[in-house]
Amino acid sequence: MNKFTDVWSALDWDDISLRINSKSARDVERALSLNKITREDFMALISPAALPYLEQMAQRAQQLTRQRFGNTVNFFAPLYLSNLCANECTYCGFSMSNKIKRKTLDEEEIGRECEALNALGFKHLLLVTGEHKTKVGMDYFRRHFPAIRSHFDSLMIEVQPLSQEDYAELKTLGLDGVLVYQETYHAPTYALHHLRGQKQDFFWRLETPDRLGRAGIDKIGLGALFGLSGNWRTDSYMVAEHLLYLQQNYWQSRYSVAFPRLRPCTGGIEPASLLEENQLVQLICAFRMLAPDVELSLSTRESPWFRDHVIPLAINTVSAGSKTQPGGYADDHPELEQFAPHDNRSPQRVASALTQAGLQPVWKDWDIFFGRATQENVVPQQTGKLSGIQIP
């Protein structure tokens, strides 16, 4: 049975770091000249040598995004069902030792949240919980999934890693996708930040996408929490390796990649490495060139200014108006939140900003937009620098 663990075990973190940092301007120029890039080319595009080529990368990424996805940008919202957690993680506001109020939504409260989200226009939903398998586990999901699914066109989850059998069962209840971020692919750093609970098991988490693929889940979301390890470039490369492995072994599933950076939270830590905004643009563009068909997502962790400038380049899925606490849409309980979003604009204001940029916000379903990227509705060629990010 194939497992990404076997691939990961053959990857040397320090060697990869050295190879990325050794890439030259010539390597970057070669990568930019290709229609399809390799792993080595991806290393060049995320290397320090590529930063002066940010404008060329942005142009190429935007071209690929328009070719594959037209003008569409899919909207979704996270719905936090519970902030209970049985893990001790240094970077998370839900960590079990944090002295915050705890809440798990009941049937009535879930119904109010669903109605509030529908009123905002959302039809794509991401269910989020802390990792507490006894109180917010399969019994809870079985009880509430059917009612939640009846309100939305698609349903994804970001919860504790489950077994293949559990994922297969949830698929019968309407589950479409699962986001499971490894946080960091550097095992010693992972151990440093996961102090108690099931999440300490690095390999159980690492093999979750394999279980998802075998269970036939339609969409699998990957990512690392940038700032957790001391080298965001190497973590990024590991995400790329994981993506390429999954695409080869579970080709029936679709994939997404997200780019979360550490945000302030209760009991939070300082980032071990800083991923600056221009470097984040570089990383997003590199992933678009590596995987033109993959969904790239940008959350409300980023500022309104940054999102407005970067979404038109390569992003095709966004959250908007996000609340990171149980009951955040129908009732406001800021003391329960996991982290503080940076983009606090309403979904309508975010949609308006994207429309002004020539994009088409999609609230319901992508299918009706497939094949409609005609010359008339493609985003007009922008003048000046596409990235809008100042390079030091």
N, C-alpha and C positions, 0 to 999 in steps of 0.2 A: 504494500500500500504506500503510495507516494505521500510524503510529508514535507512541508517547507522546512521543518527542523533540519532535515538532512542537507538541504541547500545552505541554510544559515550556518550550520556547523562547519562548512567548507569555506566560509567567508571570513577573512581576517580583518577585523576592524581597523587595526593600525596600518596594515598594508593598503587598505582602501583609502584611508585618510591621506597617506603619502602619495598615492597615485593621483588622487583628485588635486592635491596641492601642487603636483609637479606638472600639471597641464599648462601648455603654452598658448600664446595668442594664435599660433599656427594651428594648433589642435582645435581651437574654438572656430576659426575661420573654416576649417575643413568640415566641422559639424554643421555649420550654417549653410554650407554649399550642398548638403545632401538632402534628398527627398525622404529618406528613412535613416534614422540614426541608430547606432549601436550602443551598447553599454558604455564603451570607452568614450563615445561621443557625448553621452549624457554626463559622464564625469567631467568632461571639458566644459560643458554648458553650465554646470553648477560650481565650477572652480572659481577662484579669485580672478583668474585670467579672463573670464567671460564678462565681468562687470562692465568694462568699457564698451562692450558690444550690446548693451541692454536695448538700445533702440532697434537694432537689427533683429534681435530676438523677439521683441514686442511685435514688430511688423510680421514676422514669420508666424508667430503664435496666433495673432489675430486672423491672418489669412487662413490658417488651418481650421480655426474655430468656426469661421463663417462658412467654409466649405462643408464642414461636417454637420454643424448645428444650425446653420442659417443665423437668424437674428434672435433666436429664442433664448430666454433665461428662465429656468424653472424655479418657482417659488415653493418653499416648504416652511413649516414651523415646527419647532420642538415642543412637545407637551411633556412636562415633567410630572410623572405620576407619584413619585415618592423621593424624599431625600434621606431615607433610611440607608445606612451602609454598614457592612460588617468588615470593612477593610480600613486599614490605617495607611493613608497615602499622603505624603508630605505636601503635595501641591494642590489638593482638592478641598473645596469648601465643605463637602459632604463627609470628609474623613471622620471615622467613628469617635475619635477623641475630641473633636471640635464641639464646643459647647454652644450649639445652635438648636433652635426649635426643630423638632422632627415631625413630619407629616406624611401620611399616605392617603391619597384621594380615594374616597368611597364612590359607589355607583352614581349617587346624585351629583357629587362634585365633579366627577369625570364628565357627566352629561352637560353640566354648565360650561365646562372648559371647551368641550366639543362645539357647543352652540356658539360660544364666543369666538372661536377660531373660524367657524363657518361664516359668521357675520363679518369677519375681516376679509373673507374671500378665499381662505385656504382650503384646498382639497388634497394636498399632499402632507402627510403627518409623520413626524419622527417621535416615537415614544421613548422617553428617557427615565431611568431610575438609578438610584444608588444600587450598589451590589449587595443585595440581602435576599438570598435565595429562599429562606423560609417564609418571610413575610411579604416579599415582592418577588416571587418566583413563579413557577409554572402554574400553580393553583390560582394565583392572582391573575395571571395572563389568560388562563382558560375562562375565568369568570367574566373578564371585561373585554377581551379582544373582539368578540362578535359585535357588541354594541358600538364600540369605537369604530370598527371597520365600516359600519353602516353609514357613518357620517362622512367618510373620506374615500377618494378614488384610489389612493395607494397608502400603504402603511409600512413604515420601517421602524426598527427598534435600535436603541443603544443601551444595552443592559449588560448584566454579567454574562460571560461566555457560558453557553449551554452545550448539551450533548447533541450529536447528530440527530438522534431520535426526537429530542425536544424541538429542534429546528424544523424537522419534517412535520411534526404535529402542528406547530404554529403556522406552517405554510397552509395547512388545511383550514385554518381559522382566519386566513386572509393576509398573512405576512408576505410582504413583497421584497423587503431588503433588510440588511443588518449592517450597521456600522460597528466596527471593532478596531479601535486604534491600539497599536502596540505600546504607545507612549514613548518608549525608546527601544531600539534593537540592541543596545549595549547592555549585556547582562549584568555586569557589576554596577552600573548606574541604576538599572532597573531595581536591583536588590536594595540599593541605598535608599530608594524612595518608596518602596512598598514594604511596610514594616510588619503588618499583621493582616491575616485574612487570606481568602482563596486567591486574591490577586497577586500574592507573592509567587504563585506558580507561573514563572516566565513561560514555560513551554506549553502549558495548557492554553494560555492566551495566544501564543504564537501559532498554534495549530488550529485555532478557531476558524479561520477562513477555509482550511481544508475540510472541516466538518460542514461548513456552510455549502461548499461546492458539492460535496457528496450528498447533501440533503436536497440539492436542486434549488436553492434559494436564488431568486432572479437577480438581485443586485447585492454586491458585497462592497462595503466601503472600507478603505484603508487610510492610514495616516500615522504620523508621529506627533508628539507634543513638543514642538520646537522650543528650545530653551531648557529642556530637562537634562539632556546630555551636554557634554562640553563641545560637541562637534555636530552642528545641525546638518552640515553637508554629508557626513557619513550616514547619519540617520536617514537623510533623504535618499541616498543611494540604496540603502537597505529597503526602503519602501518600494523603490523602483524594481529591485530584484524580486520582492514579494509579488508585486503586480505582474511582472512578466512570467513568473512561475505559475501563478493562478490562471492567467490567460491561456497558457499552454495546456494546463491540466484540467481546467474546468471551463472550457470555452463556451459552454451553454449559458453561463452567467454573465451579467454585465458588471462593470466595476466603476467605482468612484474613488477619487483621492481628495482629501481635505488637508488644509494647511494651518491647523490651530497653533497659535503662540500662547505662551503662558499669560494669563490675565490675573489681576488682583482678586484675591478671595480670602475668606477667613482662614487664618493659620497658614497663609501661602508663603512661598519661598521666592527668593530672587533667582532669575534665570542663570543657568550655568554658562550659557552662551547666548549672545544677542543675535537674533535674525532681524537685521534692519529692513526697513520697508523696501528699499531698492533691491536688496538681496531676496526678499520674498517675491518681488516681481520676477526676478531672474529665475527663481525656483519654479514658479508657476509656468512661466514660458518654456522652461526646459521640459517639464512634464508634458506640456501640450505637444512639443516636438517629438518626444519619446512615444506618446500614446495619443494620437489624434482623435481616436474614437472614445476615449474614456471621459467620464463626467468629472469635471473639476469644480470643487465647491469652495465657497468663501463665506464664513459665518459673520455674525454680528460682533465677534471678538475684535474685528478691525474697525477703524474709524470710518465715518461717513465719507470723508474726503478720499481716503484710500480706496474704499469700495467703489465709489463713483468713477475713479480713474482706472481701476484694474479690471473690474468686471467686463468692460467692453473689449478687453484684450484677449482673454482666454477662459473666462469663467462661464459656466452654463447652468449652475445651480446655486441658489442663495437662500439663506434664511433671512427673515425680516420681522421686525417687531418682537424679537424673541424674549421670552420670559424664562429664566433659568431656575424657577422655584415652583413647587406644587401649588396649583391654584393661582398662578400668576396672571391669567387672562381674565377670568371672571371676577376674581378677588385679588387684591394687591397685597402680597406678603413678602416684602423685600428682605426681611430677616431670614427667610428660608432659602435664599438663592445660592446656587453653586458657585457662580462667579458673576462679576459685573460686566454686562455687555458694553461695548464701546459705541456701537451704532444703535442709538435708542430711537431712531425715527420710526414713525408708523409705517406699516407695510405699504400704504398708499403713497407716502412720500418717497419711499425707495423705488416703487414702481414708476412714479412720475419722473424721477431722475433718470432711470434707465430708458424710459420712453423718449425723453429729451435727447438722449445719446443715440437714438435710432434703433433701439432694441425693442423686442416684443416680450413683455412679461407674460409668463404662462402659469396660470393658477390651477388649471384643471387637468389637462392631459396633453402630452406632446404629440400624440399621433396625428392630430388634425393639422399640425404644422409641418409634418414631414414633406419634403419635396416642394416647399413653397418659397424657398429662398431665391426669388427671381432677381433679375438685375434691378428692378424698381424698388424692392424692399430690403436689399442688402444694405448694411450700414455704409453710408457714404465714406469715401476715402477721407481720412482726417488729415488736416494739415498740421505741420509742426511735429513735435515729438509725441508719439503715441503713448509712451509710458507715463508722461507727466510726472515722473519721479526724478528729483534732483540727484545727480551722481556726484559724490564728493571728489 
